[in-house]
């Protein structure tokens, strides 16, 4: 595997001052109008078409591009744990795969198999607050299993995972019904004195009828005979706006409060000015169960044990100067340990100065406690975030989140009870100097 170039990561603490040279590659092309905002050292982050808002949700582009890995991971539906003392970052993705960045060893592993060696990893600073942890693009992309790139023209960092290209293929009677354009594989094998770890990733793009498809598959195992598929996704998009997914996918692209990793199918159809999507399948609740094995009792993961069904509608307005998207939907899930019916709505607005995201959900839920008692109740969840660009070099961020104690998701750990208030300010007096101040309370 090709070695990574040496990098310098910005140190983020309660008050951070960072100075670095501004590379010549950041200058606009002679054919592209110069944009001063691309030189302030900060860029918005767009995850699967959704702009992140609030404190610690902007990328830094002065010198090497780095981004807040915690905010991006949560937006993708992953769970993240930053261990500052051990100098490691652990991400459990929606599909169930666990990726670990070990800065001491200088490597990234997936389900125990090393997939990337990182040079100069000891230079990365680990902050006491996980939300302030910044990682370079090349490390974050491997850790999250996502495609990440910086669009200079838009001054945005674009993050995509599980979303196929919007390009479609024109139909032609001279070609067959289906064609495979590209197929790739990546195999990693690591062997230690007493164990073997291996990982195989298959990807492909092509055409079925008049639509373009993208497929991906991941298999791994700790032993040769335990090698087995872990997840698979087939995504087909047609030129009339129809979209179909089979396999593993995330259900919370338009409505974060409906987030779940579902193994099943999704269909999205344009209806007038709206896009209507319906999905169904099974999710992994993440709740362990006891399994009797002779005279012994073992703890085992239940796998995909929760039925999930949902439908939502999205309306995106076409005014590019003031883009606004509205979404609303419902979801029903039921399993051995948890069940519920949830309704949610979302508003996303972003222009050159203001970015606002508001998500509200309410539902009735039931949970089976550790002592086999059924606990039920109705609760709400609210997540509000905003960023205001007062000047080209000065921005303010704020966020308020409230997740009720009875509020549940199909998967354990995705939405934990919290009452969060956070605010931040970022100032860049010159393009090579920036400072940020963040404060938050949570209970």
C-alpha positions, 0 to 999 in steps of 0.5 A: 500500500502506498505510504502517506505523505507527512502531515501536520494536524492543527491542535484544537483546545479551549483556545487554539492558535494555529499558523501554517503556510497557505499552499499554492494549490489553494489558489483559484484557477484562472478560469474560476472566479476568485472566492475570498471565502476559500482562503479563510481557512474554514470550509463547510462539510456536506455529508451525503448532501446534508450540510453540517451545522453547529460547533465543531462542524467545519473543516480547516483548510489552512495547509493540510485539510483536517476535519472534525471526525466525531461530527462526520461520523455521527452524521453518517450514523456511526458511533465514535470513541476517542481515547486521548490517553491511549491515542486511538479513535474507534468507529463502529460503522452503521454496517457493524464494522469496527475501524480503529486508528491507533496513533501509537502504532501508526495504523488503521485496522478494520475488524482487526485487519490492518488496512492502512499504515500512517506515517508521522502519526505521533504528531497528531494531537488528541484533545480532551473533548472528542468533538474537537478531535481533528483528523486529516482527510486521508485518515478520516476517509479510511477510518469512516470508509467514506469518500472525502474530497475538498471542492475549492470552487464551493469551498466545501468538504464533500463526504459521501458513503453509500450514495451512488453518483447522480450520473445516469447512462443514456439508453441505447438499443445497440447495447445489452441489457446490462454492462459492467464498467469497472470492478475493483477488489482490495484484500488485506491479510495480517498474521500474528503469532496466534491469530490471522485477520483478513478483509476483502472489499469488492466494488463495481459500477455499471449499467442496468437498462437505462440506469447506473448501478454501484455495488459494494461488498465487504467480507472479513474473518479472524480465521481462514475458515471463518471468512464470511460476508459482512455487508453488501449494497446494490444501488441503482439510479435511473434518469427519471429520478427513481432510485432503488437500494438492496442490501445494507443501507442507512435509513436516515439520509433525509431524517437523522432521527430515523437513522438505522442501519437496515438490511433490506430494500429502499425505493425512492420515486419523484412525485411532482415537487416531492421525492417519496421514499419507502424502506423496509428490512431488519436492523441490528439492535445491538443488544446482547442475549444469553445463549445456553451451551450445555452447562455454560451460558454465553453472551452472543450478539443477536444479529439483525433482530429488529423489523424496521419499516418507514416512509418519508417525503422530501421537498427541495426548493430550487432557489440556489441562492437560498437552498431550503429542504423540508422532510417528514416521515414515520418509522415503525420498528419492533424486536425482542428488546425494543419497539416503537413508532416514530414521526420526524420532520427536518428543515435544512437551510444554507446560504452564503452566511447562514446554515440552519438545521432543525430536526424534531421527532416524537414517538411511543416506545417500549424497552425490555430492561435487564431484569425482563421488565417492559418499560414504555412511554412517549418522548421527544427529540429535538436537535437544532444547529446553526452557523452564522458567517458574520464576516469572511473571517468570523463565524458563530456556531450554536447547537441545542439538542434534547433527547428524552430518556424514553426516546429510542432508535432501532439500534442501541447507542444511536440516540442516547438521552442528553440535554446539550447546549453548545456555542462557538466562535471562529476567527481568522484575522489572516489566512495563515492564522486562526483561533476558535473558542467553544463551550458546551454543557451536557447532562 
